[in-house]
Amino acid sequence: MSKQNNKPADNQQTDEQKDKNLFPKPEFKKPKMGMNWLYLAIFLFLGYLLMNNSDPSKAARDISITQFENYMASGDIDSVTIFDQKKVAEAYLTKAASQKKEHENAGKSSFMNKTEKSYYTFRYGDIKYFQESLDKAKAEGKLLRYRFDATPDWMVGLINFLPWILIIGVWIYIMRRMSGAGGEGGPGGQIFSIGKSRAKLFDQDQKVKITFKDVAGLEGAKEEMEELVDFLKNPKKYSSLGGKPPRGALLVGPPGTGKTLIAKAVAGEANVPFFSLSGSDFVEMFVGVGASRVRDLFKQAKLKSPAIIFIDEIDAIGRARGKNNITGGNDERENTLNQLLTEMDGFGTDTSIIVIAATNRADILDKALLRAGRFDRQIYVDLPDKNERFSIFEVHIKPLKLDTDVDLEFLAKQTPGFSGADIANVCNEAAIVAARKGHESVRHQDFLDAVDRIIGGLEKKNKIITELEKKTIAYHEAGHAVVSWMTEHAAPLVKVTIVPRGRSLGAAWYLPEERMIVKSAQMLDEMCATLGGRAAEKVIFNEISTGALNDLEKVTKQAKAMVTIYGLNDKLGNITYYDSSGQEYGFTKPYSEETAKLIDDEISHIIEEQYLRAIRILEENKEKLTILAEQLLKREVIFQDDLEKIFGKRPHEVTLIEDIEAEIIDGENLTEIKTEPPTSS
């Protein structure tokens, strides 16, 4: 009976033991005294010995006034210094007298005194009588000179101690600089805390108020991070099935997509200690400091386990070993990375710590850092799509006072390629624009102006431009608009302006489609539209200018990508020279000189072919191009509706509508045939 009753207790103890193994509580160890304390003790002891002049051979000897008069009468005294306030005088011996045996016990001058002669100290009585005796001895040639020293006692002490104050101050400054904190108050900024972790702790006393509700979009990344939080809150849910928590999660994505924001949301949701720091906090001037800080960081986390460690910009220490910019036998970054690898998955590690890291350069990270058992999950935080941008706009417009005409759906369409940080900047910039214009609320046009400001820069209406330059710019931008309107796959035009913004003299704004894959025809149409500006200059003025620099740079990159990356060239075939692992070829090319010449020829051929195509389109629509440019010169800004009035509907849109109507008619005819009653034979 007793054995049967013990079985459930054993099972219950096993479950508890599982939880203890899942999140063990490490033993607390007392901190060790560092060597810096020993160095400070030796430094202060030596200073004490020097300041107290403990060497007996250098101590001043007191004599009586009678002995002084006897020495002066015998011609042994060279000079006398009188300290009027202390009623004390110092009698310095001549060089010959210093060699006499009777003066071998005379005091030696210290390093602070200006002279190196032997001397005696004595007390004199009446200053008037004493001065008369000195004047008499000086007249008889028994004394060379005497002088009064009126320096106060406190000033003498200060002068004596000033070099030591300076030395201690310089030493403290150097130690603070080496610690990397400069006295900013962090634990690593103190003199003897160089090897201490500088992570900021968020726990029950200091909570993060951001939660997953404050993170708009990024549904996939949020789902995986919520699972980590759920594991920390309900470990039995997973341990009962034999599951173990992941060691680490790596957030990868372009800048501004919300990697750090998700980490803050984890800190706000997890209800466990959360250590936050940057990868650069490990790298310091001292060799071994980074590894020491990694050890101290995980030591603190284990004391508060279960806990989360968040390392932002981990590529500062996680760069692949052997590829660091700093070369040498003892690289600080490699030592720090080795220690991090050991702490995450090595002897003596446990599963009570989850490490979350963020980077936008995952291709340069060390492979050992990315293997299973360390960063088990790589969560890609991509740029938001249209629906996610709409959600992000909803979050960032909450503190704004909006007008009724604001269309968030249109703004989400108008900002392709914008990250969450860019959208936050748009909302803030729109409020600034509205305040500048004196509006009582933020209007829809303020948002559009903010987008233009962020993409193109500040308007410069007072920029001095000649009439010929203005006309050239107008035809250049009109050329972009015409070619993009007449080609099928080019991005739809939004507006064209010749108002200078930033470094640009004019701009054509498009609304590109959000494509997951791009076909060859689409890339060629975009290149043709980009070259439309230079082609318009050639068609109208029969000469070209330097205004197409940005256009040429863009089409050259696109043509090079078609040939060398995407394998969209017939002559080179299905081959790519792109390396997704991030390995650089250095000074060598992955192809021969003959292939390099073929690549150059094909890139040039693609660009010239699209340039000639743009010229043909503009020559066919030269009159309409002129009308559009004249309107642009007059109004400075034209929109999509203006192009539709001049050119009508885009040709491919008309063809598409006709095809749809034809399909509907065919469908109706087919329905009529099917509904007719069968004829008898």
C-alpha positions in Angstrom: 0.0 0.0 0.0 2.8 2.4 0.9 4.6 1.7 -2.4 1.4 2.4 -4.4 0.8 5.7 -2.5 4.4 6.8 -3.3 4.1 6.5 -7.1 2.0 9.7 -7.7 4.4 11.6 -5.4 7.3 10.4 -7.5 5.5 11.5 -10.7 4.8 14.9 -9.2 8.4 15.2 -8.1 9.5 14.4 -11.6 7.5 17.3 -13.0 8.9 19.7 -10.5 12.4 18.4 -11.3 11.7 19.1 -15.0 10.8 22.7 -14.3 14.0 23.0 -12.2 16.1 21.6 -15.0 14.3 23.9 -17.4 15.0 27.1 -15.4 17.6 26.2 -12.7 18.5 28.8 -10.1 22.3 29.1 -10.0 24.2 29.6 -6.7 25.2 33.1 -5.8 29.0 33.7 -5.7 30.7 36.5 -3.9 32.4 39.0 -6.2 36.2 38.8 -6.2 38.5 41.7 -5.5 40.2 43.0 -8.6 43.9 43.8 -9.0 43.1 47.5 -9.5 42.5 47.7 -5.7 46.0 46.4 -5.1 47.5 48.9 -7.6 45.7 51.7 -5.8 47.0 50.7 -2.4 50.6 50.6 -3.7 50.1 53.9 -5.4 48.8 55.6 -2.2 51.5 54.0 0.0 54.3 55.4 -2.3 52.7 58.8 -2.3 52.5 58.7 1.5 56.2 57.9 1.7 57.2 60.7 -0.7 54.9 63.3 0.8 56.1 62.7 4.3 59.7 62.7 3.2 60.4 59.6 5.3 64.0 59.2 4.4 66.0 60.4 7.5 68.9 61.5 5.3 66.7 64.1 3.7 65.1 65.5 7.0 66.1 69.1 8.0 68.2 69.5 11.2 67.2 72.2 13.8 70.0 74.3 15.4 70.0 77.1 17.8 70.5 80.8 17.0 74.0 80.6 18.7 75.1 77.8 16.5 73.9 79.7 13.4 75.9 82.8 14.4 79.0 80.6 14.9 78.6 79.0 11.5 78.1 82.4 9.9 81.2 83.8 11.7 83.2 80.9 10.2 81.9 81.6 6.7 80.0 78.4 6.3 76.6 80.0 5.5 75.9 80.9 1.9 72.4 82.4 2.2 69.4 82.7 4.6 65.7 82.4 3.9 63.5 84.0 6.5 59.9 82.9 7.0 58.4 85.9 8.8 55.1 84.4 9.7 56.5 81.2 11.3 59.6 83.0 12.9 61.7 80.3 11.3 64.7 80.7 9.1 66.7 78.3 6.8 70.4 78.7 6.6 72.0 77.1 3.4 75.6 76.1 3.6 78.2 76.8 1.0 79.5 73.9 -1.2 82.8 73.8 0.8 81.0 73.7 4.1 78.7 70.9 2.9 81.9 68.7 2.5 83.0 69.2 6.2 82.5 66.4 8.6 80.7 68.5 11.2 77.9 69.3 8.6 77.4 65.7 7.4 74.1 65.5 9.3 72.7 68.7 7.8 69.4 68.4 6.0 69.2 67.9 2.3 66.8 69.9 0.2 63.7 68.0 -1.1 62.6 67.7 -4.7 60.1 70.6 -4.2 62.8 73.1 -3.3 64.6 75.1 -5.9 68.1 74.5 -4.5 70.0 71.3 -3.8 72.2 72.6 -1.0 72.4 71.4 2.6 70.7 73.5 5.1 69.8 74.0 8.8 66.6 75.4 10.3 66.5 77.6 13.4 64.2 80.0 15.2 65.2 83.6 15.6 64.0 86.1 18.2 63.4 89.7 17.5 63.2 90.3 13.7 64.8 93.8 13.9 67.9 92.5 15.9 68.2 89.5 13.7 68.1 91.6 10.5 70.7 93.9 11.8 73.1 91.0 12.5 72.5 89.7 9.0 73.3 93.1 7.5 76.5 93.3 9.5 77.6 89.9 8.4 76.8 90.7 4.8 78.8 93.9 5.0 81.8 92.0 6.5 81.5 89.4 3.6 80.5 86.5 5.9 77.1 86.2 4.3 76.3 86.3 0.6 72.6 87.2 0.8 69.3 86.8 2.7 65.7 87.1 1.7 62.2 87.1 3.2 59.6 84.4 2.1 56.0 85.5 2.9 54.2 82.5 1.4 51.4 81.4 3.7 51.5 77.9 5.2 48.3 76.8 3.5 49.6 77.9 0.1 52.9 76.0 0.7 51.0 72.9 1.5 48.8 73.3 -1.5 51.8 73.8 -3.8 53.5 70.7 -2.4 50.4 68.6 -2.9 49.3 70.0 -6.3 51.5 67.6 -8.4 49.9 64.6 -6.7 46.4 66.0 -7.3 47.3 66.3 -10.9 48.7 62.8 -11.2 45.7 61.3 -9.5 43.3 63.3 -11.7 45.1 62.1 -14.9 45.0 58.5 -13.7 41.3 58.7 -13.0 40.7 60.2 -16.4 42.7 57.5 -18.2 40.8 54.8 -16.4 37.5 56.3 -17.2 38.4 56.7 -20.9 39.6 53.1 -21.0 36.3 51.9 -19.5 34.5 53.5 -22.4 31.8 55.2 -20.3 33.5 58.5 -19.5 31.8 58.8 -16.2 28.3 58.6 -17.6 27.1 56.7 -14.5 26.8 53.2 -16.0 28.4 50.3 -14.2 31.1 50.0 -16.8 31.9 53.7 -16.5 33.4 53.4 -13.0 37.1 53.2 -12.5 37.2 49.6 -11.4 34.2 48.3 -13.4 35.8 48.0 -16.8 35.0 44.4 -17.2 31.4 44.7 -15.9 28.4 44.4 -18.2 26.7 47.7 -19.2 23.4 46.1 -20.0 20.3 48.0 -18.9 17.9 45.9 -16.8 14.2 46.0 -17.1 12.4 44.1 -14.4 9.5 44.5 -12.0 10.9 47.8 -10.7 11.4 49.3 -14.2 8.9 47.9 -16.7 8.7 48.6 -20.4 5.2 50.0 -21.3 5.4 48.9 -25.0 3.4 45.7 -25.8 2.6 43.7 -28.9 -0.6 45.9 -29.4 1.7 48.8 -30.1 3.5 47.0 -32.9 1.5 47.3 -36.1 2.1 44.9 -39.0 4.9 42.3 -38.8 2.4 39.6 -38.0 4.8 36.7 -38.8 7.6 38.1 -36.6 5.1 38.9 -33.8 3.7 35.4 -33.8 7.1 33.8 -33.3 8.1 36.3 -30.6 4.7 35.8 -28.8 5.6 32.1 -28.7 8.8 32.9 -26.9 7.0 35.0 -24.4 4.4 32.3 -23.9 7.1 29.8 -23.2 8.5 32.0 -20.4 5.1 32.5 -18.9 3.9 28.9 -19.2 6.9 26.6 -19.2 4.9 23.6 -18.1 2.9 23.7 -21.3 6.0 22.9 -23.2 8.0 20.9 -20.7 5.2 18.4 -20.2 5.6 17.5 -23.9 9.4 17.3 -23.6 10.0 20.7 -25.3 12.9 22.9 -24.5 13.1 26.7 -24.9 15.1 28.0 -27.9 18.5 29.4 -27.0 18.2 32.5 -29.2 16.2 34.3 -31.8 17.8 36.5 -34.5 15.8 39.4 -35.9 17.0 40.2 -39.4 15.8 42.9 -41.7 16.4 46.3 -43.2 16.9 49.3 -41.0 13.8 50.9 -39.5 11.5 47.9 -39.9 10.9 47.5 -36.2 13.4 44.9 -34.9 14.2 46.9 -31.7 10.5 47.7 -31.3 9.6 44.0 -31.3 12.3 43.4 -28.7 10.8 46.2 -26.5 7.4 44.6 -26.9 8.9 41.3 -25.7 10.2 43.1 -22.6 6.8 44.6 -22.0 5.0 41.3 -22.3 7.4 38.7 -20.8 7.2 39.8 -17.1 10.8 38.4 -16.7 14.0 40.3 -16.3 15.1 41.8 -19.6 18.7 42.9 -20.3 19.2 45.3 -23.2 22.5 46.5 -24.7 24.2 47.1 -28.0 26.9 45.0 -29.6 29.3 47.9 -29.4 29.1 47.9 -25.6 31.4 44.8 -25.6 34.2 46.2 -27.6 36.6 48.5 -25.7 40.2 49.6 -25.6 41.4 46.8 -23.3 42.1 43.3 -24.7 39.8 40.9 -22.8 37.3 43.5 -21.7 34.6 42.3 -24.2 34.9 38.7 -23.0 34.8 39.8 -19.4 31.6 41.7 -20.0 30.0 38.8 -21.8 30.7 36.6 -18.7 29.4 39.3 -16.4 26.2 39.7 -18.5 25.3 36.0 -18.4 26.2 35.9 -14.7 23.7 38.6 -13.9 21.1 37.0 -16.2 21.6 33.6 -14.4 21.1 35.2 -11.0 17.7 36.5 -12.3 16.8 33.5 -14.5 14.5 32.9 -16.3 15.6 36.1 -18.2 15.9 37.5 -21.7 19.1 39.2 -23.1 18.6 41.5 -26.1 21.7 42.5 -28.1 21.1 45.1 -30.7 23.4 45.4 -33.7 25.1 42.1 -32.9 27.2 42.4 -36.1 29.5 44.6 -34.1 30.9 41.5 -32.3 29.4 38.7 -34.4 31.3 39.3 -37.6 32.7 36.1 -39.2 36.1 35.3 -37.6 39.1 36.0 -39.9 37.2 38.8 -41.7 37.5 41.6 -39.1 39.0 44.9 -40.1 41.4 44.7 -37.2 44.2 42.2 -37.8 46.6 40.7 -35.4 47.1 37.7 -33.2 44.8 38.8 -30.4 41.7 40.4 -31.8 39.3 41.8 -29.3 36.2 41.1 -31.4 37.1 37.4 -31.9 37.7 37.0 -28.1 34.3 38.5 -27.4 32.6 36.3 -30.0 34.3 33.2 -28.7 33.1 33.9 -25.2 29.5 34.6 -26.4 29.5 31.3 -28.3 30.6 29.5 -25.2 28.0 31.2 -22.9 25.2 30.4 -25.4 26.0 26.7 -25.9 28.9 25.2 -24.1 30.0 23.4 -21.0 28.3 24.8 -17.9 25.4 26.5 -19.8 21.7 26.0 -19.1 18.4 26.8 -20.8 17.3 29.5 -18.5 18.5 32.3 -20.7 17.0 33.3 -24.0 19.1 35.6 -26.2 17.4 37.9 -28.8 19.6 39.7 -31.2 19.0 42.2 -34.1 21.0 43.0 -37.2 20.6 44.2 -40.7 23.8 42.4 -41.9 23.1 38.8 -41.2 25.3 37.8 -44.2 28.5 38.8 -42.4 27.7 36.9 -39.1 29.8 33.9 -38.1 28.4 30.6 -39.0 29.0 29.2 -35.5 26.7 31.9 -34.2 23.8 30.9 -36.5 23.9 27.2 -35.9 21.2 25.3 -34.2 21.6 25.4 -30.4 22.5 29.1 -30.4 20.3 31.2 -32.6 17.7 28.5 -33.3 15.3 30.9 -35.0 16.0 33.5 -37.6 13.0 35.9 -37.9 13.1 38.0 -41.1 11.5 41.4 -40.5 10.7 42.7 -44.0 9.5 46.1 -45.2 5.7 46.4 -44.6 3.3 45.8 -47.5 0.3 48.1 -48.2 -2.0 46.6 -45.5 0.8 46.7 -42.9 1.6 50.3 -43.8 -2.1 51.2 -43.3 -1.9 49.7 -39.8 1.4 51.5 -39.0 -0.2 54.8 -40.1 -3.1 54.1 -37.7 -0.6 53.8 -34.8 1.4 56.9 -35.6 -1.6 59.3 -36.3 -3.0 58.8 -32.8 -1.3 61.8 -31.3 -2.1 64.0 -34.4 -5.0 66.3 -34.8 -6.3 65.2 -38.2 -8.6 66.8 -40.7 -11.5 64.9 -42.2 -9.9 64.7 -45.7 -7.0 62.5 -44.6 -7.1 59.2 -46.6 -4.9 56.6 -45.0 -5.6 54.1 -47.7 -4.2 56.4 -50.3 -1.2 57.3 -48.1 -0.5 53.5 -47.7 -0.5 53.2 -51.5 1.6 56.3 -51.9 4.5 55.0 -49.7 5.8 51.8 -51.2 9.2 50.7 -49.8 8.7 52.8 -46.6 9.7 51.2 -43.4 7.9 51.7 -40.1 10.5 54.4 -39.1 9.9 56.2 -42.4 6.1 56.2 -41.8 6.6 57.6 -38.3 8.8 60.3 -39.8 6.1 61.1 -42.4 3.5 61.6 -39.7 5.8 63.8 -37.7 6.8 65.8 -40.8 3.2 66.3 -41.8 2.5 67.9 -38.4 5.5 70.2 -38.9 4.3 71.1 -42.3 0.8 71.9 -41.0 2.2 74.0 -38.3 4.4 75.9 -40.8 1.4 76.6 -42.9 -0.7 77.7 -39.9 -3.3 75.0 -40.2 -5.5 74.1 -37.2 -5.3 70.4 -38.1 -3.1 68.1 -40.3 -4.6 67.9 -43.8 -4.2 65.3 -46.5 -2.0 67.6 -48.6 0.3 68.1 -45.6 1.0 64.3 -45.6 1.7 64.5 -49.4 4.1 67.4 -48.8 5.8 65.4 -46.1 6.3 62.4 -48.4 7.8 64.7 -51.0 10.0 66.3 -48.4 11.3 63.0 -47.2 11.9 61.5 -50.6 13.2 64.5 -52.5 14.3 67.0 -49.9 13.2 70.5 -49.1 11.7 72.8 -51.8 14.1 75.4 -53.1 11.9 77.8 -55.0 14.4 80.6 -54.7 17.2 78.7 -56.5 18.5 80.7 -59.4 17.9 78.8 -62.7 18.2 80.4 -66.2 15.3 80.2 -68.6 17.2 77.7 -70.9 18.0 75.5 -67.9 14.4 75.6 -66.8 13.2 74.7 -70.3 15.6 71.8 -70.5 14.5 70.5 -67.1 10.8 70.8 -68.1 11.4 68.7 -71.3 13.5 66.2 -69.4 10.8 65.6 -66.8 8.1 65.6 -69.5 10.1 62.9 -71.3 10.0 60.7 -68.3 6.2 61.2 -68.0 5.5 60.5 -71.7 7.6 57.3 -72.0 6.2 55.9 -68.7 2.7 56.6 -69.9 3.2 54.9 -73.2 5.0 51.8 -71.9 2.9 48.9 -70.5 4.9 47.9 -67.4 6.3 51.2 -66.3 5.1 52.5 -62.9 2.0 54.7 -63.0 2.8 58.4 -62.9 1.6 60.5 -59.9 2.9 63.9 -60.6 5.8 65.8 -62.4 7.5 68.9 -61.0 10.3 71.2 -62.0 10.5 72.7 -58.5 14.1 72.0 -57.2 14.2 69.8 -54.1 17.4 68.9 -52.3 20.0 68.2 -55.0 17.6 67.5 -57.7 16.3 70.2 -60.2 13.1 68.3 -61.0 11.4 65.0 -60.3 8.8 62.7 -61.6 6.8 60.8 -58.9 5.6 57.3 -59.6 3.5 54.7 -57.8 5.3 51.4 -58.4 3.5 48.1 -58.0 4.6 45.9 -55.2 5.8 42.8 -57.0 7.3 39.7 -55.5 9.0 38.8 -58.8 9.9 41.0 -61.7 9.9 39.9 -65.4 12.4 40.9 -68.0 9.8 43.0 -69.9 9.0 44.9 -66.8 12.6 45.8 -66.1 13.1 46.9 -69.7 10.1 49.2 -69.6 11.3 50.8 -66.4 14.7 51.3 -67.9 13.1 52.9 -71.0 11.0 55.3 -68.9 14.1 56.2 -66.9 16.0 57.1 -70.1 13.0 59.1 -71.3 14.5 62.3 -69.9 17.7 62.2 -71.8 15.9 61.0 -74.9 13.6 64.1 -74.7 16.6 66.4 -74.6 18.0 64.6 -77.7 14.7 64.8 -79.6 13.9 68.5 -78.7 17.3 70.2 -78.5 19.4 67.6 -80.4 21.9 67.6 -77.6 22.2 66.1 -74.1 23.2 67.4 -70.7 24.6 66.2 -67.4 21.1 66.2 -65.8 20.6 62.5 -66.4 23.4 61.3 -64.0 21.0 59.8 -61.6 19.0 58.1 -64.4 22.2 56.6 -65.9 23.3 55.3 -62.6 19.9 53.6 -62.1 19.7 52.0 -65.5 23.3 50.8 -65.3 22.6 49.0 -62.1 19.5 47.5 -63.5 21.2 46.3 -66.7 24.1 44.9 -64.7 21.7 43.0 -62.4 19.9 41.5 -65.4 23.1 40.2 -66.9 25.2 39.2 -63.9 22.6 38.4 -61.1 19.2 37.4 -62.5 20.4 35.5 -65.6 18.0 37.4 -67.9 20.5 37.7 -70.8 20.4 35.3 -73.8 24.1 35.4 -74.6 25.4 34.7 -71.0 22.5 32.3 -70.3 21.2 31.0 -67.0 24.1 31.9 -64.9 24.6 34.3 -61.9 27.6 35.8 -60.2 25.7 36.8 -57.1 26.8 35.3 -53.8 24.0 35.3 -51.2 26.4 34.2 -48.4 28.1 37.6 -48.5 31.5 36.3 -49.4 33.4 38.9 -51.3 35.6 37.9 -54.2 38.3 40.5 -53.2 40.6 41.4 -56.0 39.6 38.5 -58.3 36.5 38.2 -60.5 34.5 34.9 -60.7 34.7 35.0 -64.5 37.4 35.3 -67.2 38.4 38.5 -69.0 36.6 37.3 -72.1 33.4 36.9 -70.1 34.0 40.3 -68.5 34.1 41.9 -72.0 30.9 40.1 -73.0 29.2 41.4 -69.8 30.2 45.0 -70.6 29.0 44.6 -74.2 25.6 43.2 -73.1 25.1 45.9 -70.5 25.8 48.6 -73.0 23.6 46.9 -75.6 20.6 46.7 -73.3 20.9 50.4 -72.2 21.4 51.7 -75.8 18.5 49.6 -77.1 16.1 51.1 -74.5 17.5 54.6 -75.1 16.7 54.3 -78.9 13.3 52.9 -78.0 12.6 55.9 -75.8 13.6 58.3 -78.6 11.2 56.5 -81.0 8.3 56.9 -78.6 9.0 60.6 -78.1 9.3 61.3 -81.8 5.9 59.6 -82.4 4.4 61.9 -79.6 6.6 65.0 -80.1 3.6 67.4 -80.3 2.0 66.1 -77.1 5.5 66.2 -75.4 5.7 69.9 -76.3 2.2 70.6 -74.9 3.1 68.8 -71.7 6.4 70.6 -71.3 4.7 74.0 -71.9 2.1 73.3 -69.2 4.9 72.2 -66.9 6.8 75.5 -67.5 3.6 77.4 -66.8 2.3 75.5 -63.7 5.6 73.9 -62.4 3.6 70.9 -61.2 1.3 68.6 -63.2 -0.6 65.5 -62.2 -1.9 62.2 -63.7 -5.2 63.8 -64.7 -3.3 66.3 -66.9 -1.5 63.6 -68.8 -4.8 61.8 -69.3 -6.3 64.9 -70.8 -3.4 65.2 -73.3 -2.7 61.5 -74.1 -6.0 59.8 -73.1 -6.0 56.5 -71.4 -2.8 54.5 -71.3 -2.6 52.3 -74.4 -2.3 49.0 -72.6 -5.2 49.9 -70.3 -7.5 50.5 -73.3 -6.4 47.1 -74.8 -7.1 45.4 -71.5 -10.6 46.9 -71.3 -11.3 45.9 -74.9 -10.2 42.3 -74.1 -12.4 42.2 -71.0 -15.4 43.4 -73.0 -14.7 40.8 -75.7 -14.6 38.0 -73.1 -18.0 39.2 -71.7 -19.6 39.2 -75.1 -18.2 35.7 -75.9 -19.6 34.5 -72.6 -23.0 35.9 -73.3 -23.1 34.3 -76.8 -22.0 31.0 -75.2 -24.8 31.3 -72.7 -27.4 31.9 -75.4 -26.2 28.8 -77.3 -26.4 26.7 -74.2 -29.9 27.8 -73.4 -31.4 27.1 -76.8 -33.7 24.1 -76.9 -32.3 21.1 -78.7 -33.4 20.7 -82.3 -35.0 17.4 -83.5 -33.2 15.4 -86.1 
